[in-house]
Amino acid sequence: MRYYLLMIIGVFGLAHLDEAVAQTIKKAPRKEAAITKPDLIPSPGFCNAVNAVMRDAPNKYKNISGKQISAAFDQVLWQSKLRIPGADTPIIEFGAGLWTDFLCRLYISADRAAAFDIYGKYKDALTSCLTQRGYMGEESDQHRFWTVGGRSYRFRAITDDYAWDTSVPIITIRYDSTDYPPKKYYVDLAIWGLERN
């Protein structure tokens, strides 16, 4: 019973983090991704860049943190010196002293079908990159969000006893809309790092 209760709490907690990621990306000053050749997505070097970000997660992304963008009581945003090929300027979020996340927008378009197709391509690329590292993926509908059929695909590592490994980052690829009624659709990448000490 305790196991199922923890799973339910975890699911609601991750849904809350999904919302926090979307709001952070929306508020941060940034240059929108300018994707001109969707047939080339993901760009060469995508997996290597994701792996490089993940390697710095235990260090709270200090090696790739660049210029500070903003600071508030419970949140500090930094530009990342490491970019994901094809994405906009990524940011690193320190939140309430509890988490450190790497966030970037991979694609944005007024074409809903094109954005959903890009989401699928990035999801497949991440599946290929991460399964060899012991990660498994799970897809969920975005109940709250504006897009009909909005999706989030979360990758988490599995330990030898098939429990979730909480010592490594969680990676999420997400497809949704920027507003209501929908005008633009986006694909975001979030690499949720470890807790800050």
N, C-alpha and C positions, 0 to 999 in steps of 0.2 A: 504493500500500500504506500509506504514511504517513497519507494522508487517511482511509482506513478505520479505521486504528488510533486516530486522534484521535477519530473518530466514536464508536467503541466505548467509549473512555475517557470521552467526554462523556456518553454515555447512562448509564453506571454512576455517574458523578459526579452527574448530575441525580437519579437514583434515591436516592442517599444524601441529597441535599438535600431531597427529598420527605419522607424519614423524619425528618430534622432539623426540618423545618417542623412535622410532626405532633406530635413530642415537645415542641417549644417551646410550641405552642398548648395542649397538654394540661397542661403544668406551670404556665403563667402564671396568676396570679390574675386573674379576669375575670368579667364578667356574661354569662351565656349569652344568645344571641340569642332574642328573644321574637317570633317571627313568628306573627301571628294571621290574616293573609290571604294565603295562598300564591298566590292568583290575581293579586295585585298585585306579584308578584316578577318582575323586579327593580323596586325602588322607583324613583320618579322621581328623577332626579339621580344614578343609579348610575354611568353612563358619565362624567359630569362629575367625580365624586369619584375614580374610578379614574384619569382623566387628570391630575387635580391631584396625586395621589400620585406618578404617573410623572414629572411635571415636577420634583418635588423629589428624585428619585432621584440625579441628578448631585451634589446637595448633601448626600448621605448622609442625607436626610430630616431635616436639622437644622431646617428651617422648620416642620415639623409635629411634632417631638418635644416631648412634654410631660414629665410627672413620671416620674422614674426609678422602676421597679418593683423591680428586683433587679440585683445585680451578682455575677459569679463570675469566676474566673480567665480563662475563655475566652468569656464571654457577658455582655452587659449588655442588659436589657430596659427599654424606655420605653413609657409610654402615648402613643398618637398623639392629637394635638389635632384631627386631621382624621378624621372618621368616614365609613364607607361606609354609605349609607342602608340600613336594615334589618339591619345586622350588629351583633355585640356590640362591646365596647370593643376597638379594634384595638391591636396592640402593634408596636413597632419593635425589631428585634433587631440588636445589633452582635455579631458572632460572631468570636472569636479574632483580631480586627483584620483579617479578610479579607473579610467581606461585611456588608452592611446590608440587612435584609429588612423589609418591611411585611407583617404577618400578621393575619388576622381570620377569625372563624367567622361564616359567613353564615346557617347553618341547622343545627338539631339536632332530631331527632325519634325517637321509638320506632317510627315508621312508615317501614319501609324503602322502600316504593314512593313515598311522598310525598317522602322525601329525594332519591331518584334523579330524580324529576320536577323538583325544585328545581334539582338539579345541571344538568339539561338546559336549564332556563330561563336560568340564569346563563351557561352555556357559549354559548348562542345570543346572549345580550346582549353578552358579551365579543367574540364573533366579529364582531358588527355594529359594535362600538366600535373594534376594533383593526385590522380589515382595511384600513380607510381610512388607517391609519398605517403600512402596510407590514408588518403582522404576519401570520404564518401559524400555524395550529394543528395539533397532533398529539396524538392520543389514545392512551393506553396502559392496559393492565390493571395493577392493583396486585397483583403476585404474592405479596408477603409478607403483605398485610393481611387482616384477618379477614373482611371483607365478600365474599361470593360475588358477583363482578361488580363489585368496586370499580374506580373509574375515576379517571384524572387526565388533564386536558387542558391542554397547555402551549402557550402562545403565544410565538413568538420572531419578531423582526424579520429581514427579508431585505434584504441589500444589493443593489446593482445587478448584481453578478455572481453572485447567488443563493447567497451564503454567509450563515451566521448572523451577524448584527450583534451583537457582544459589547459594544458601547459603550452599549447601552440595556437597560432592565430586561427580565427574563423574567417572564411572568405565568402562574400556574398556578391552575386551579380543580380541586378534588379532592373526591371522594365516597368515604367509607369508614365504618367502624364504630369506636366508641370502645373496645371491649373484646371479649373472647372468653369465653363465647359472646356474640354481638352483643346488646346491649340498646338502644343508641341509635345512630343513623346521623347523620353530619354532612356538611356542605358547607363547605369552607374556601377562602379566597382567599389566595394568596401573591404578592407582587410582589417578586421578587428584585432588589435594587438592585445598584449597582456596588461594586467593591472599595473598602474604606477605605484611604486613604493615611496 
